[in-house]
Amino acid sequence: MLEDLHNPFLPLDERTPATPLWEAKRELAQAVRDYTEALMTSAATPKQMADMSQWLREATAQLEQSPRIYGRNGYTEAGEGTFGEVFQEVGPLCGHSNPIAPPLEMWAEGDTAYARVNMGWRYEGPPGCVHGGFVAALFDEFLGMAQFMGGHPGMTGTLSIKYRRPTPLNVPLELSAWIERSEGRKTFVKGKLEANGVVTAECEGIFIRPTQPVTELRDAVMKEQPEG
């Protein structure tokens, strides 16, 4: 078992928010999800939407003026949770406190990782179906977490996806993944996505363990960013 500091899979009975900050963020993030989902299907009048735009800008200004914490490391350093706790809040696909996340809920049982998610109208590609890019994103996030079970996690090297059939919107989706093998710095992971018991996509991923700590990679990338 990985130490909790590096384990993204929290026990199902420990999925409650780690701090009051996350409890409040979860509630606000869900409100934003509900709002954007309603927006996708709403035929409100232009005047109604213009009014909403104004008070949304005012709410955004309040958040911008509040104290700020940037990135996963910022939250862990601020004492707002372990790696696993923070990731389940801010992850772009699994983050309960990240309004762009569906969110994808993940857990591990033995040598297999599992996940469930419901993709609404915000993620439509082909009519009534999940955009293929979001299917790829789900796999990238999920297989990336599954490789942690091998004890030597790395970063995405390649993803090979087979789209078996369209993945429907607004139904429970189930994912599973497992480690095939490890070779040096590479971990090979396979996974599948199912809707109503039918496989809609399969994925093979290769994840490569960096030769330096991820924090050093982050610092190097930040130094390369232009100022301003």
N, C-alpha and C positions, 0 to 999 in steps of 0.2 A: 504494500500500500504506500502510495506517495505521501510525503508530508503534506499537511493541509495547506502550507504556504504555496505549494506548487500544484495543488490538486483542484481542478476546475469542477469536479463532480462532488457536490455536497449531498449528504444523505437526504432522502426525501422528507424526513421529519425535521430538517434544519433549513428549510427553504424560506423561513420567515425573514423579514428584513433584519440585518445585523444591528442597525442603529436607527434612532428616530429620524435622522436625515434621509435614510433610504426608504423608510416607511412613507414619509411625505413625498419623496421623489416618485415612488411607485404610483401613488395615488394621482399625482399630477401627470405623469407619463401616460397612465391609462386614460385619463381624461383627454389628453391630446390625441391618443390613438382613436378614441371614440369620435372625437371631433373630425379628424381627417377622414375616417371611414364614412361618416355621415356626409362630409363635403363631397366625397366621390359620387354619391348617389343622390345628392340634394338638387332640387330645382327651385331653391329659394330665389327671391327677386334680386336683381342687381343692387337695389337699395339696401336690402337686408344684408347682403354679403359685404357691401361697402361699410356698413356700420360695424359688422363683425371684424373686418380688417382693422378698423380703427382701435377697437378695444383690445384686439390681439397685440397690436403694436405697443399699446400702453402697458400690457402685461409683460411683454418682452423687455421693455425698458426697465421695469422693476427688477427682473432677473439680472439684467446686465449691470445694474447698480449694486447688486448684492456681492458679498465676498465670493471669490471664485476658487475652484480647485480644478486643475487640469490633468487629465489622463489617469490611467489606472494606478500608476505609481504614486501620483499625487494623493489619491484617496487612501492608499495603504499607508503612506507616510504620515497622513493626517489622522491615522488611527480609526478610519472608517471601515475596517474589515481586512481579512486576509485576501490573498490572491483570488481564491475561489469565491469568496463572498462578494468581492468587488466585481469580478468578471460577470457573475450572474446578474449584476445590476447594470453595468455599462456596456456589455458586449453588443455589437451592432445587430446581431441576430437573436441572441438569447437574453439580452439585458432587460430585466423587468422595469428598470428605471430609465431605459433608453426608448423614447417614443417611436423611433424608426424600426425597432425590433418588433416582430409579430406578437409575442416573443416565443422563441424556441426553447422548450424546457427539456433538459438533458439529465440523464442519470446513468449509472453503470451498475451492472449485475454480473459478477464473475468476470469473464473475459470479453463480455459484450457491452457496448454502449448503446443506449436507447435515447430516443427523443420523440416528442410530439409537438405538433404545431397546427394552427389553423390560419391559412392565408386568405385575407379578405380582398375586397375590390381594389385596394391600393396596389396590389401585386399582380394585376391582370396583364397578361400578354395576349395569347390567342383568346378569342371570346370565351369567357367563362373558365379560363384556365390560368394557372400560374405562369408568369413570364419565365422563360428558360434561364435567364440570367439570375433570377432569384433562386431557382432550383440549384444552380451552381453555387450560389452564395451559401445556401443552407448546407450543402455538402462541405464546402470549405470550412465553415465554422464547426460543423459537427465532427467531421473526420479529424480536423485539427485538434479537437478536444479528445477524441477517442485515442489518438496516438499517445496521449499522456499516460495511458495505462501501461505502456511499454517501459516507462521510467526514464526515457531519454528523449523528451519532446524537442521538436525542431520547428522549422518554418516551412510553409508550403513550397514544394519544388514543382510538382506537376499535379494536375487534376485531369483525369480522363473520365468523361461522363457519357453514358449511353442513355439516351432518352427513349424509353420503351413505348410510351404513350403519353398523351397530355395529362398533366396533373391538375385535377379540378380545384377550383376555389371553394372556400366556405365549407369544407368538410375536414374532419380530423385526419391529419397526415401522420404517419408513423415512420420513423427512421431507425435503422440499426447499423452498427459498424463494429468491425473487429480488426485486430492486427494480424496480418498475414505472416510477416517476417521482418527481421531487422538485419541490415548489412552495414556494418561500420556506422557511419553517421546517418544512414538512411533508414527510415521506418516506412514500411509498406502497409497501407490500410485500405480495406474495402468496405463499402456500405451500400445500402439500398433505401429507397423511398417507396412507401406504399400508401395507397388510398383505397379504402374499403376492401382491404385484403389483397389488392392487385398491385404488383410492382410497376411503378410508372417511370422510375429511373434508377440506374446503378452507377456507382462511382468507384474508381481506384485512385488513390492519392499516394504520392511519395513526399515525405516530410524529411527535411535535412536539418540536423542539429548544427547550429552555428559553432564556429571555432572560438567565439568570444561571447561573454555574457550579453543577453539581450539589452540590458541597460546601456552597455557600451555602444551597441549598434544604434540604439535610440539617440544617444548623445552625439554620435558621429553624423547621423542623418540631420539632426537639428542644427549642427554647425554648418551644414552645407546649404541650409535654407537662406535665401536672400533676406536682408533686413527690410523692415517696413511692411 
